């Protein structure tokens, strides 16, 4: 073996492969995107802004996304040419769930026929907005949604109005869906006003907005976006990890398991082989998922649970802003719950965006979605290997240029390894991870060569 290794180091990449090595396939353009929406009463403005800006996001994401079905070798050639002549396309699909684990337990929103929205759909943005606004967003008060009497069903969406919601979801069918359980009625009557069109005086209000006579007593339910992602994945695979079925017991609290064999594959199609699973959490609160004890800022329990799926993941969080001292910049969210989001995105080379601007106002979702689109165009950060390598033999090339192995420069603020530019091998999920300036662009050609620990693998990657 020592002779073979010495000989290998002096060979070019083709000779290396013939000597018993292994060439890893480059990347998959599959992006399986799960939007996890905080459906608490404080998120109305964020949900409507997301819906209003989603058409442009889909148009950008679908740019160059001509139909490229892969049924035979000819179709694969068409895909290859499309990637290199058009700058690459993303084979995306979308789904929606909420942070309310008690209510949805990771189940997907939307009609049965469109819970997983593919890029082949005739109306990707429309199906997404229907799932978002009709089932995942919290609208507790009719009066909080503007009225637009000029809107007709089928008109393009410019502003989410009561009329648009009635057309999309059915009359008043969009009310509710909140993580706040209440004692008292939800406001369903529109406030009535009478305006004098020829005067500049204040309009005369003839009826106050309908409200319950007694204040609504709200019982807040914890936002559990990380747990929601875990349960959505449990529902999506044929053989879920045993933890999916377990009761949850943490200090001072326990939760009975709600997931059963009947729920297996209830989210079928959400996660595809050889793709990147991308949870996108949108919340103005920190995470309080049940399997991690409260106050724990590093969600190490969940890091281990997600690795059990053996799936390539890249987390995106549009959440509470933190200052340089890792304290919430705006009132409301917990510091430790928000730091959990930082850890999840850091561990998966994902994306962390602020949901509010420096004035604690709702962020421009058009800009936020542009950032998400940029991430989707740059998926190649983690490459799961198909055989366990002899780590000293790993060689990595991007566009025929050698990429050097990254060095551990210390620990970051969460106690995780911080790397220089380059690549590293991650044994827990048998993958090569790119860091910093070494992360390849989407259309780059990535080649990873290595000698497998157990000799020639049974299945070649081509």
N, C-alpha and C positions, 0 to 999 in steps of 0.2 A: 504494500500500500504506500509506503514512503516513496518508493521509486515512482509509482504512478502519480503521486502528488507533485513530486519534483518535476516530472515530465510535463504535467499539466500546466504548471506555472509558466512554462516556456512556450506554450502553444497559443495559436490564435483561437478565437471563440469556436470556430467550426471543428478544429482538431480537438479542442477540449471536449466537445460534445461526443465525438466519436470514441474518445477514450473512456467512456462510461459516465460522463457527466449528465447534466440535465439542464435544459433551457426552459425557463418559466415563461408562460404566455404573458403578453404585455398587460392589457387591462380590459375590463368590460365596460361598456358605455351604459350599463343599466343603473338607473338611479331610482330607488324605491323610497318615496318621500312620504313620511307620516307627519301631518300637522297635528300637534297636540295643543288644543285651545283651552285656555283658562276661561271657564264659563261662569265666573262670578259676576256680581252686579257691577263691579268697578271696570269691567272690560268692554262695555258697549262701544265706546269710541274707537278702541283698538280693533275690534271685530269689524265694524263698519268700514274703517279705513283700509283694512286688509282686503275686504271685498271690493271696494272701489278701485283699488290699484292692481287687482289681480289680472285683469285682461292684459295690461301692458307686460306684466311679468311672463305670462304664458306666451305672448307674442315673441318676446326676446328669447325665451327658452326654446321655442319651436322654430326659431330662425334657422333655415337650412334643414329643418326636419321634414324633408320630403319623405313619402312613404318608402321604407326600405325593408320589406319583409325578408326574413332569412329562411327560406325554405330549401335552398340548394346552394351549391358552390357559386353559381352565377349571382345570386342575391348577395352572398357574402362579399363578392368582388365589388358589387355596387356600393355596399356599405363602406368598404375600404376606400373606394374612390371618393365617396361623399365626405368621409372624415378628413381626407387630405386635400380635397379641392375646396371644401366649404368651411374648413377650420374645425370640423368635428361636430357631431350632433349628440344629444343626450337622449337615450331611450328611457324617458321618465315615465313614472306613474305616480299618482297621488292618492292619498286617503286622509281622512279626518277622524280624530277622536277627541275626547276632552280630558281635562285634569281631574274630573270627578270620578274617581275610581269606584266609589260606593254606588254611583248611578250607572256607569257604563262598563266598568271592569274590563276596559281595553277594547270593547266592541266598536266597530266602525260606524260612523254616521253615513246617511245617504240611503237612497233607494237600493233594494237588493241587487238590482242589475248594475248599479254604478257605485258601489261602496269602494271599489278599487278603480280609479279613473285612469285609463291608459291614454297614451298620446295618440292612439288611433280613434279616440272618441270624436264624434262630430262637434261636440261643444264642451271642451275640457274645462274652460273657465266657468261656464254656466253650471255644469254638474258640481264643480267644487264649491261655488258660491251657494248653491242650493243646500249642500250638506252643511256648510259652515253656518249659514244664516237661519236655516230652518230647524237644525237639530243641535248644533254645537255652540252657538252664541246665546248669551243670556239677555233676553229682553223682558224685563219685569214690569215695565210701565209704558203704556202706549204713548203717553205724553212726552217721553224722552226721545221719541223718534220723530223727526220732522215730517210734515205732511206736504205732498206735492200733487195737488188735484190735476195738474196738467199731464201727469205721467200716465201713459197707456201701456198695457201689457205688451211686451215685446220691444219697447223702446230701449236703447242702450242705457246701461247704468251709469249715471253721473254722481248721484247721491242716494244713499240708502234711505228710502222713505217708507211710510206705512203702505202706500200704494204699491211700491215695488215689492215689499215683503208679502203683501196679500196676493199679488200676481204669482210670485215665486213659490210660496208655501201654502197658499190657501188663506182665506179670510181669517185673520187672528190666529192662525195655526202656528205662527212664529213666536207667540208669547210663551214665556216660561223658559224651560231648559236650563235653569240656574242651579248652581251648587249651594244656594241658600234655601234651606227649607223654611217655610213661613207659616205663621198662624194668622190667617186673614186672606182676603181675596187679592188676586193680582188685578191691577187696574186695566180694564178692558175698554172703557169708553174714551173716545177722543175728547179733549177739551174743546169746547165750542166758543168761538169768538165772533163778534160782529164788527166789521170795520167800515168806516165811512170813507169811500174812495176819493171824495173831493176835499177832504180836510187833512191838515197836517197834525191834528190833535191825536193823542194816544187812542188806539182802538178801544172801544167799549167792550169789556168782558161781561158777557151775559151769564156765563156759567163757569164756575171754578172747575179745574180738572178733577175728575172723579177720583177720590181717595177713600180708603177705609176710614170709618169713624174713629176706630182705635188704631194706634200705631202698630205696624206689623212687627211682631217679635221675630227676629231673625236668629236662626241657629246656624252658625257658620260651619261648613264642612271643609276639612283641610284640602289644600291643593296638592295633588300627588302626581305631578307630570312624569317623574322618572318611573314610578310604579306603573303608570298608565302605559308607558312605552313597553315595559317588561311584559305586562299582561297582553298587550296587543301582539307582541311577538309570540307569547305562549299560544295564542289563538291561531297563529299563522303557520305553524310548523306541524308536521305529521307526528313527530315524537318529541313533545315538549320536555324540557328538563323537569326533574322530580320536584324542584322548588315551586313550580307553577301550581302544584296540587297541595302544597303544605300549608298548614296553619302558620300564621305569623306571630311569633312571640318575641317581644322586646321588653326591656325593663319597664315595669309598671303598666304594661298594656299587652293585650293579645287580640288577634283578629282571626276569626274562623275563615278557612279557605272557601272561596266562592267559585273557583274554577274547577270544573269536572270534566270527565271524558266526553260529555256531550258538547263541550265548548271547543274541543280539538278541531282545528281547520275551519272554525267559524269565521276567521279572517283569511281564508285561503286565497292565495294569489298576492297577498301583501308583500311577501318577501320572495324574490327570485334567486335562483342559483347564480353564482358568479357576479352578483351585482353589489352595489353599495347601499346599505340601508341607512336612511338619513332621517332621524327624528328631528322635527322643527318645533320646539317648544315656544309658545307665545303666552307670556304671563307677566303680570305686574307684581307678582308675589314670588317669594322664594319657594324652594321645594320642601315639602314635609312628608315625603313618602314613608310608608309604614315600616318597611324592613330595616330602615336605618334609624337608630335612636335619635330623638330630637337633640338639637345642639351639635350633632356631629357634622362638621363642615366637609369632611372628605367622605364621599359615599362609597367606601371600599367594598361594602356588602354588594352593592349594585354593580360595581366594576367586575367583580367575580361572576355575578349572575349573568351578565351580558356575554362574557367570554364563553360561557357554557353553550351558547347558540352557535359558536364557530362561524360567525357572520362578520363580514367587513362592514364597519359602521363609521359614520362621521356625524357627530352631533352638532346641531345648530340651536342656539338659544337666543331668542329676542326677549330679554328679561330686564330685571331691575339693574340700574347703573350702580356700580361700586366705585368709590374713590380710591386713591392710592393706598389708603389704610384698610382697604377691603371692608369699608362700611357703606351702607346704603346711602346714596346721594339724595334720595327723595323719601319722604315719610311713608311708612307702611311695611315694606318687606323686611324679613329678618336677614341679618348679615350672613349667618351660617347657612341659611337656606339658599341664598343667592350664590355663595361661594361654591356650593355643590354644582351649580351650572358651569362655573369656570373649570372645575375639575373634569367634568364630562367632556367639555369641548376640547380641553387641553389634551386629554388622554387619547382622543380620537382624531387629532389634527382638524378639528371642526371650526366653528365660527361662533363668536360671542358678540351680540349686538345689543345696544341699549334700547329699551322700549320707550324711553323718554328722552327729551332734549335737555340741555343744561338748565332750563327753566322748569323742569319737571312736567312739561306738556307732552302730549302724545307725539312720538317721533313720526317723521314723514315716512310712511310705509312704502312709498315709491322708491325711496333711497334704500330702505332696508331690503326690499325684494331684489333690488339690483345687486346688493352684496350677496344675497343667497344665490342669484343666478351666476355670479362669478365663481362661487364655490362649486356649483354643479359643473361648470366648465373646467374645473381643475380637480377631478375626483381622484387622481392617481397618487395617493399618499400612502396607502397601506396595500401591500400585495401578499395575500395569503399564498404560501407555497404548497405545492401538491405532493411533496415528499419532504421528510425531515432531512435537512442538509448537514453535512460536515461543515460547521460554521466557518472554519478557516479557509474553505475553498470558495466561499461566496464571492462572485464578481458581478458588479452592477454597471450597466451602460445605459445612458439616456441619449438618444440620437447619436449613437456610436461614440459618445464621449464617456470615459470612465468616471464614475462617481465614487469618491473615497468614503470609507466608513466613517461615520460620525463619532465624535468622542463625547463621553459624558463630562460635562463641565461643572457638575455639582447637582444640587437638588433645587427645585423651584420652591415657591412659597407653600406648595401643598405636599412637599416631601417626595414628589415624583422626579425621576431623572430628567435633567435638562441637557439637551444635545446641541452640539455644533452643527453646521450645515453638513449634510451627507445622508447616509442611510444607517440604520441599525437593524439587528435581527431581534425579533421578539419571540421568545420561546413559548410563552403561554398560549399563543394562537398560531405559532409557526408561520410568521410573516416577516417580510422586509418592510420597514417603515422609513419613509423619506422625511427629512427635516429641513426647515428653513429655506434657503435659496436653492436647495437641491430638489425641492418638490417639482415633479415634471409638469409641464403644461398638458392640457387634455389631449392634444393631438400628437404628443411626443411618442417616439418608439422606445419602449423600455424593455431591456433584456436582462434577465437575472440568471446567471450560470452558477451551478454548484454540483458537487458530488453528493449523491444521496447516501445517507447513513446505511441504508439497507440494500445498496446496490441499485441496479436499474429498476425504476418503478414499473409496476405492472401496466399502468396506463400512461401513454405519452400525451403531451398537451396539444397534439395536432393530428 
